[in-house]
Amino acid sequence: MKVEKGENIYDLLSEYLNLGEEGIHLLEEQIDSETQSEYFEYSRNRNYKKSKEDIIKDKDLIFDNTISVDHKKNILVQLASVNSVEAYRTIEKYLHQSNNRLYDWTYMALQESRLLLESKFLEENKVLLTTGLGGKDNKLRYFIVFFTSDGSWITNIQQKIISGELEFAFGKIGAEVEDIIFDEGFAFILTIIPLHIPVQQLFENIIKECNEFGSFLFQDYIITNVRVLSKDEINELLAVNNIL
């Protein structure tokens, strides 16, 4: 689903899936995108023929240390596929095992199981919205990079301008800055933003407001909800796009 300028994820989900805000559940943990893709591939391609009763009967195999990792992955996907509080509680218990090598996978299974139960009990469709950086309280987490127009270092005064404009803009919409780091000519920002906010328009406006104080920021910026990028990755991305 591609989000264009001026659009927001909530409106797109409402339009295409006929969902209200209560029907959207965010994956709050920061789960690697490869793990998410692998989990959903397992989930889509279930090729077992076990009944719900047999899946529940074999639920405690997940705690058997002699069982292989791949086998445990299949058990978790099976448990997540059935409408059962017992299955949900089993996944939840395994999630908190101190030696759990499959924490991320188990967390994904727990979210799938939870949505299945909620859909059954509330008699309404639910959708799990997943990103690499996760989110909370119907807000998605984003990693954003601002950079100076000429590659120069961001001064102390400019840092205060960026922080102030972010605080002002976010205060009006219920967004939050979780972290901000200034390093040479870059501002690295980790934020959570409500689903109904058009993020492209938001950050274009923030850069515009900052540049009222000297046009020191480049008009383009980097934004992702997949993962936090390293400085080397950012420099490589800018070089590939002939920026700076």
N, C-alpha and C positions, 0 to 999 in steps of 0.2 A: 504494500500500500504506500504510494508516494504522496508525501505532503508538500503541496505547493505553497508559495509565498501567500500569506494571509489566511491559510487554512490551519486547522488544528486537528490533532488526532481524535479527540472526543467527537467532534462533528462528523468526521469520516466514519468512525465506528457506528455512530448513530444512523448515518445514512445507509451504509452498506449492510449492517447487521441488525438494524432496528433495535439497538440496545440503549438503555438509559444508563446513567452514571453508576447505578447500583449493580448493573450487570457486568461491569468491567472490574476485573481483579488484576492488580499489578504484581509482578514478580519482584519482591522487595530486595532479595539478596542479589549481590553482584556475582552472577554466574557466567563463566566463560562461554562465549557464543558457540564454540565448538562442542562443548558439553551439551548445551541446549539443543543444537542441531542433531547430535547423536541420540539424545533422549527422544526427541520427537520422531526421529527415524525409526527407532525401536517401537515407539508407541503406535505409529501408523502401520507398521508391518508386523503386527502381532500374528504369528502363525501357529500358536499353540491351540489346542482343542480342549483345554481343561475347563470344567464347569466352575461356576462360582463357588460351589460347595467344596470342590477339590482345591481350589486356590486358597480358600480360607483354612482348610484342613492342613495344608502344607505351609502355612504362613510362618511358623517358627523356624523353618529351614534358613531363614534370613539371618538368624543368630548363630548358625553353625559355622564355626571357623574353618571347617574342612571344605566348605563350599567355595568354588572359584568365584572370582570377581564377576566374570561374565554371567555365571549362573545367578548370582545375586542381583545383577542388573535386570535379568528377566523376571525374577521373583518380584522385584519392586514394581516393574511395569505391569505385571499381572495384578498385583494387589491394588494398584492405582486404577485399574480398569473396571473394578466392581463396585456397585453401590453397597457399601458396607462400612458401618462405623468401626467394626472390629478390624477391618483391613486398614482403615485410616489410623487407628490407634497403634497398630503394629508398625506402620511406616513411621509414625511419630516417635515411637519408642526407639526404633532403630536409628533415627536421625540423631538422637542424643547419646548414642553409644560412644564411649571415649576413644575406641579404636576404629571408628568408622572411616574407612578409606574412600567411601562413596558419598560423602556428605552432600556435595552439589547434586548428584544424581538422586539421592534420597529426598532432598529438598524439592526437586522438580516433581518427583512422584507424589509427595505430600500435597503440593499445590493442585495437581491434577485430581487427586482423590477428594480434596476439599471441594473443588468446583463441582465435581460429579455429585457429591452429597448435597451441596447447596441447591443445585439445579433440581434435584429430586424433591427435597423438602420444601423449597420455595415455589416449585412449579414454574420456573422461569429460566430462560437461557442465560448462561454465564460464559464469559470468554476470558482467557488468561492472556494478558498483555505482557510480553517478555522482551527485555532488552538486556544487553550485557551489563549495563551499569545499574539496572534495577530502578527502584523508586519506593515511594511510601505515600499513604493517604491520598491516593488518586493524583499523585505528582510523579513525573518522570525525572530521572537524574540525567544530567547532561554534562559533558566536558567541553569547555569552550576555550579557545585561544584567541586573544587579541594580540596584535603586533604593530609596532610603529611603522609609519609610512616610509621611513628612510633607513630602517635598521638600527637607529640610535637607541640608547638605553632609555628606559622609562624613568623619568625623574621622580623624586619624592612627591613633588606637587602633583605630577600627572597620576601617580599612584592614588593619591587622595581623591583626585577628580574621578577616576574610574570607580573606585570603591564607593564614592558618594552617589554617583549616577546609578550604579547597580542597586544600592540600598534604596534609593528613591523610587526607581522603576519597580523593583521587586516588592516594595512595601505596599504598592497599590494593587497588586495582583495575587498576593499570598505566596509568592515564590521565596526561596531562601538561597543564600550563598553559604555552602557548606565549607568551602575552602577557596582561598585565592592566594596565588604565589606569583610574585614578580621576579623575573630573572632576565637580566639584560634588556632586550627589546620586546619581551613577551609578558603577557598576563595570562596565567593558567587559572581557570575558574571552574570549580565543581559546584553545580547548582541542582536544585530540584524545583520543577516548574509544573503548575497545574496542567492537566491534560487539555483544557479548553483554551489555552493560550497559544497563539500563533508565534512560535519561537523565532522564526526568521525575521519577522517584522519587529519583534521585541528587541533583538540584538542590533539590528540595523538602526533602530531609533536610539539605542543607548550609545552606539558609536557616534552617531550624528550629534548627540548632546555633548559627548566628551569633546568632540572636535570644535565645538563652539569656543573652546578655550585654547585654540592654537592649531587645529588640524594635525594632531600628532599621531593619530591612529590610522592605519590602513583601513579602507572601507570594507574590504573583505575580511573574513574571519573563519576559523575552523570550529565546527560543532559536530559532536558525535554522541550517541547514547550507547555505543558498543563497548568502549573501554577507554581508560585514560591512556593517552599517547605519551611516549617518551619524547624528550627534546630532540633526539636524533631523528625520530620518525617524523616529527613536525618539520624539521629543517629539510628532510628529504622530500616531504610532501610539497613544501613551498618551492623547492628547486625544480621538481617535476612540472609544476604549474607555472614556472617562470615568474615567481613572486619573490621580490627582494633580491 
